[in-house]
């Protein structure tokens, strides 16, 4: 598929994501998957890992006996995914356009991948594609950053290693209801420029930053990174959604039994504002026929910030 029609923004970041964030990501999401999704699907279920990234989660799923297909729009992400999970079938495709001949018992999407879908219309198209890819009674579990997820924070995390460093910051425009997060990466310009990073003092500095300061004062990384390292910045656009409009979009394409969970896997008892997991079910054939026969109100895409 042409890169024009794929989300390729992660290509330059794939190497770093594979070494840092990817491991943390699947560990964060596993508790919810274990409590919410795994008990509800067959032991050898066919699972589509949508926006699969570098494949660490896909690998964990295969270790549990599931038949996994991974899909991502980034060719570089899939390069690492095939190394990390060689037993998984990976497909280079965009979440807004994919189609499979076979159907899955479950589709999951984690690490806020769907927040890169920048309009509710396109998000609903993703939901339609997922609905088509599921078997009757199949389940769709995904996470989203919601209205209060993104803020204006110049630096909110980072990491300092021997041969690279990175930090991340974010912005949010409440009027446009869109945000960004910026990854700043530092790498040696040549092998000789990283020689001093092996000194005892540099090892101590890295340990202090990674264990303590990245959580208390991550912006200090700018003062601690090697002066001759090359800096590069990547900015990604994201869009948070309101819980109500996500549920309405799911129901508009035919999903039923929409539930909202906290990251711990506990059912949410009140509307979430920052972050949530959604699980929805594709009804059986008889239920789908009944749903299509009913007259439904069209989905309203709210534009006014007071309504959304």
C-alpha positions in Angstrom: 0.0 0.0 0.0 1.2 3.5 -0.8 2.8 5.4 2.1 0.5 8.3 1.2 -2.4 6.3 2.6 -0.6 5.0 5.6 0.3 6.5 8.9 4.1 6.5 8.6 5.0 9.2 11.2 6.5 6.5 13.5 9.1 5.4 11.0 12.0 7.7 12.3 11.2 6.8 15.9 10.9 3.0 15.5 14.4 2.1 16.7 14.0 4.1 19.9 10.4 2.9 20.6 11.7 -0.7 20.2 14.4 -0.2 22.8 12.5 1.9 25.4 8.7 2.5 25.3 7.6 -0.8 23.8 8.6 -3.0 26.7 6.9 -0.7 29.2 3.8 -0.4 27.1 2.9 -4.1 27.0 3.6 -4.4 30.7 1.2 -1.6 31.5 -1.6 -3.1 29.4 -1.2 -6.7 30.4 -3.2 -6.5 33.7 -6.3 -5.2 31.8 -5.9 -7.8 29.0 -5.6 -10.6 31.6 -8.7 -9.5 33.5 -11.0 -8.3 30.7 -10.1 -10.0 27.4 -8.4 -13.3 27.9 -11.1 -14.9 30.1 -13.7 -14.1 27.4 -12.0 -15.6 24.3 -11.0 -19.2 23.4 -7.6 -20.4 24.4 -6.4 -20.7 20.8 -8.3 -17.5 19.6 -7.4 -15.6 16.5 -6.4 -12.1 17.6 -5.6 -9.0 15.5 -3.1 -6.7 17.2 -4.1 -3.4 15.6 -1.4 -0.7 15.6 0.9 -3.4 16.8 4.1 -1.3 16.8 7.3 -3.3 17.3 5.6 -6.5 18.2 6.3 -7.0 21.9 2.7 -7.5 22.7 2.1 -9.8 19.7 5.0 -12.0 20.9 3.4 -12.2 24.4 0.1 -13.2 22.9 1.6 -16.0 20.9 3.4 -17.3 24.0 0.0 -17.7 25.5 -1.2 -19.9 22.6 -3.1 -17.3 20.6 -3.0 -17.1 16.8 -1.9 -13.5 16.2 -1.8 -11.2 13.2 -0.2 -7.8 13.7 -1.1 -4.7 11.6 0.7 -1.3 11.6 1.2 1.5 9.1 4.8 2.0 9.9 7.2 -0.1 7.8 10.1 0.5 10.3 7.9 -0.6 13.2 7.2 -3.8 11.5 10.9 -4.3 10.7 11.5 -4.7 14.4 8.2 -6.5 15.0 9.3 -9.3 12.7 12.5 -9.7 14.6 10.7 -9.6 18.0 7.9 -12.0 17.0 9.0 -14.1 14.0 6.1 -16.5 14.5 3.5 -13.7 14.0 2.1 -12.7 10.6 2.5 -8.9 10.2 0.6 -6.8 7.7 1.7 -3.3 6.5 -1.6 -1.4 6.4 -3.4 1.6 7.8 -6.1 1.2 10.5 -8.4 3.4 8.5 -8.3 1.2 5.4 -7.7 -2.5 6.2 -9.7 -5.5 5.2 -9.2 -9.2 5.9 -10.8 -12.2 4.2 -10.6 -14.2 7.4 -12.2 -13.1 10.7 -10.9 -12.9 14.2 -12.2 -13.8 17.7 -10.8 -10.6 19.0 -9.2 -7.3 18.0 -7.1 -5.2 20.3 -5.3 -1.9 20.1 -3.1 -0.6 22.9 -0.7 2.2 23.8 -3.1 5.0 22.7 -2.5 4.1 19.0 -6.0 5.2 18.0 -5.4 8.7 19.4 -3.5 9.4 16.2 -6.8 9.2 14.3 -7.5 12.9 14.2 -11.3 13.0 13.5 -14.3 11.2 14.8 -15.4 10.3 11.3 -12.1 8.5 10.7 -12.2 6.8 14.1 -15.7 5.5 13.2 -14.2 4.1 10.0 -11.6 2.3 12.0 -14.4 0.9 14.2 -16.2 -0.3 11.0 -13.1 -2.0 9.7 -12.7 -3.8 13.1 -16.4 -4.8 13.1 -16.0 -6.3 9.6 -12.9 -8.2 10.7 -14.5 -9.8 13.8 -16.5 -13.1 13.9 -20.0 -12.9 15.4 -19.7 -12.5 19.1 -16.1 -11.3 18.6 -14.6 -8.7 21.0 -12.8 -5.4 20.4 -10.7 -4.0 23.3 -8.8 -0.8 22.9 -7.5 2.1 24.9 -7.9 5.8 24.3 -6.7 9.1 25.9 -9.8 11.1 26.7 -10.6 14.8 27.2 -8.3 15.5 30.1 -5.4 13.2 29.0 -3.2 15.7 27.3 -1.7 18.8 28.9 0.9 21.5 28.3 4.1 20.0 29.8 7.5 20.9 28.2 9.2 17.7 29.5 7.4 14.9 31.3 9.7 11.9 30.9 13.1 10.9 29.6 15.9 8.3 29.6 19.7 8.6 29.6 21.7 5.7 28.1 25.3 5.1 27.0 24.6 5.6 23.4 21.4 7.6 23.2 19.0 9.8 25.3 15.5 10.9 24.8 12.8 13.1 26.4 9.1 13.7 25.7 6.9 16.7 26.2 3.3 17.4 25.2 0.9 20.3 24.3 -2.9 20.6 24.2 -5.2 23.1 22.5 -8.6 22.9 24.2 -10.3 25.0 21.5 -9.1 22.8 18.7 -9.3 19.7 20.9 -6.0 18.5 19.5 -2.6 17.9 21.1 0.9 17.0 20.2 3.7 15.1 21.9 7.3 15.7 20.9 10.1 13.2 21.2 13.6 14.7 21.4 16.4 12.3 20.7 20.1 12.6 21.3 22.7 10.4 19.7 26.5 10.4 19.3 27.7 12.0 16.0 30.6 9.5 15.8 31.9 6.5 17.8 34.6 8.7 19.4 32.1 11.2 20.7 30.5 8.5 23.0 33.8 7.2 24.5 33.5 9.3 27.7 30.0 7.9 28.4 31.7 4.7 29.7 33.3 6.5 32.6 32.3 5.8 36.2 31.0 9.3 36.8 28.8 9.0 33.7 27.4 5.6 34.8 26.5 7.1 38.2 24.8 10.1 36.4 22.8 7.8 34.2 21.7 5.7 37.2 20.5 8.7 39.2 18.6 10.1 36.3 16.9 6.9 35.2 16.0 5.8 38.7 15.0 9.2 40.2 15.2 12.3 38.2 13.2 11.2 35.2 10.2 11.1 37.5 11.0 14.2 39.6 12.7 16.6 37.2 13.1 15.1 33.7 13.9 18.5 32.1 17.4 18.3 33.7 18.3 15.9 31.0 19.0 18.9 28.7 21.9 19.7 31.1 23.2 16.2 31.5 23.2 14.9 28.0 26.6 14.9 26.2 27.2 18.3 24.6 28.5 17.0 21.3 25.5 14.6 20.8 23.3 15.3 17.8 19.7 16.4 18.7 16.6 15.6 16.6 12.9 16.3 17.3 9.8 14.5 16.2 6.3 15.9 16.8 3.2 13.7 16.6 -0.4 15.0 16.5 -3.0 13.4 18.7 -6.7 13.9 19.4 -8.5 13.0 22.7 -12.1 11.9 22.6 -15.0 12.1 25.0 -16.2 8.8 26.4 -19.8 9.5 25.1 -18.8 10.1 21.5 -16.6 7.0 21.4 -19.5 4.8 22.7 -21.8 6.4 20.2 -19.4 5.8 17.3 -19.1 2.1 18.3 -22.8 1.6 18.5 -23.3 3.4 15.1 -21.4 0.6 13.3 -23.2 -2.1 15.2 -21.2 -2.9 18.3 -23.2 -3.8 21.4 -22.4 -4.4 25.1 -20.0 -1.4 25.2 -18.1 -1.4 28.5 -15.5 1.0 29.9 -12.7 -0.1 32.1 -9.9 1.4 34.1 -6.3 0.4 33.1 -6.3 -2.0 36.1 -9.2 -4.0 34.5 -11.8 -2.8 36.9 -15.1 -1.7 35.4 -15.5 2.1 35.5 -18.5 3.2 37.5 -18.5 6.8 36.3 -17.5 8.5 33.1 -13.8 8.7 32.6 -12.0 11.9 31.6 -8.4 11.0 31.2 -7.9 7.5 30.0 -9.9 4.3 29.6 -10.2 0.9 28.0 -13.3 0.2 25.9 -14.6 -3.3 25.1 -17.4 -3.9 22.7 -19.0 -7.0 21.2 -20.0 -7.7 17.6 -23.4 -9.3 18.0 -24.4 -12.6 16.5 -25.9 -12.8 13.1 -29.5 -12.8 14.4 -28.8 -9.8 16.6 -27.1 -7.9 13.7 -30.1 -8.5 11.4 -32.4 -7.2 14.1 -30.2 -4.2 14.6 -30.1 -3.3 10.9 -33.9 -3.6 10.7 -34.4 -1.0 13.3 -34.6 2.7 12.4 -31.6 4.4 14.0 -30.8 8.0 14.6 -27.7 9.2 12.7 -24.5 9.7 14.7 -24.0 13.4 15.4 -20.4 14.6 15.3 -20.3 17.4 17.8 -18.3 20.5 16.9 -19.1 22.7 19.8 -16.8 22.2 22.8 -19.6 22.5 25.2 -21.5 19.6 23.6 -18.6 17.2 23.1 
